[in-house]
Amino acid sequence: MANCHVCFRHCEINEGELGFCGARTVRDGKVVAYNYGKVSSLALDPIEKKPLNNFFPGSYILSVGSFGCNLRCPFCQNNEISWSEEAKMYAKDAEVITPKELVEIAIETKAKGNIGIAFTYNEPLVGYEFVLDTARLAKEHDLKTVMVTAGTAELSVLDELAPYIDAMNIDLKGFTDDYYKRVIGGNREQTMAFIEGAAKNCHVELTTLIIPGENDSEEEIRELSKWVKDLEVITGKKIPLHISRFFPRFKMTDRDATDVQKVYRLAEVARENLEFVYTGNC
């Protein structure tokens, strides 16, 4: 048995078994990334789809995903590769791509407007070793590196990745401990610390998905945007915030999609504190 150091869960994993995230295992007494190089998705996406609106707008980026996640969002848009039974089955026979092969694909797609590699679709931090090895190699070829993440990881993981990551979109899913614990099974304190650390090292944009009846009050968004503003002062950088509309899916079909006017109103509230506020899925 060994203890995983990636996130607040600190799973104790037996030899050959998987941690909570489904992406980390123990081999010869050491915790390793079970999903290393096992690619579930590969696509050339507009950078704005990450979403990153203030980072090389108009460009494309090679987006790669694996499987596994250390949260349990009931509204997950990528549950098939994040924490479903299908993900477990896929993991057994997934094709492995090496960092060198992925970088070669990224270089080949430069002619199509590609600027680099984005680690996305599932939670990249649960297999951060592959991200690290690939990003380190990508920097040698002048490729930009991006992570789309929920930011649920220890700062020691961020410290390893930070020198090689150019930009992140990080989910700040809400601004109460109750929401993080009860709805998504996360740790708000760890996420906020990760965001602060990331913002000191690279370009950061944040996304908050507005769930009706959960994190949709003007008071919560006002407090959230105030915290982001304080972070801008600390880092000396502008931090765009994406206010995104929820659609019922996966295990959360008990409510309607977020009212569009509600999203627009919450964006106005956030603009009381922030210069760059975008609305998504509207």
C-alpha positions, 0 to 999 in steps of 0.5 A: 500500500502507498499514499497518493500525494496528488490531491486532498484525498491522499488515497491509500492504494493497494498494489495493483488497485486504483485510487478514487480518481481511477487514474492512479495505481501502485506498482512495486510500492510506488504510486504511478499514473495508470492513465499515462499516455492512454489517450481517449480524445484528440482534436484540433480545437479553437483556443476559445473552446477551452475556454481561453479568450485572452490567450492567442485568440483566433488560434487553434490548439491540439487538445488531448484527453485521457480518463479519470477525475478526482471530483464527482460533478453530477453534471459532468459533460465528459463523464464517459471518460472521467468516472463512468464504467465505460472509462474503466473498461476503456482504460484496460485496452487504451492505445498509448501515445508517448509524449514524443509522438504527441509533440510530433502530431502538434508540430505537424498541425502547426500548418493548420493554425495549431499553437501547441497542446492542451490537456483537457476533456478529463482532469489532467492533474490525476495523470500529471506525469504525462502532462509534465513529460509532454509539456517539457518536450513541447517547450523545446519545440516552441509549442504553447502548453495549456491545461483545462482543470478543476485545480484540485491538486496539491501545490507540490504538483503545481510546482512541478508543472508550473515552469512548463505550462503557459496557460490554464482555464481552471474551474472555480465551481462555486464559492461556498464550502458546502457546494464543493463538498455536497455537490461535487465532492471537492475541496474549495480551499485546495482549489483556491490555493491552486488558482492563486499559485497558478496565476502567479506563474502563467496566464489563468482564466476561470470558469464558473458553471451556474447551477440553478438553486445551487451557486446562482445567487448574486451574493455568491458571484459578487464574493467570488469576483471580489476574490478574483479581483484581490488575486489580480492585485496580488499577481498584477495580472488580469484574470478573465472569468467565464460565467457559463450556462448549465444544461441538465445532463448525466445525473443532474436532470432534476432542473431546467437549464440556467435561465439565459437572463440569469447568466447575463445578470450574474455576468453584470454582477461580476463586472462590478469587480472584473474587467474581463467577464464572458458568458458561455453556452448562451 
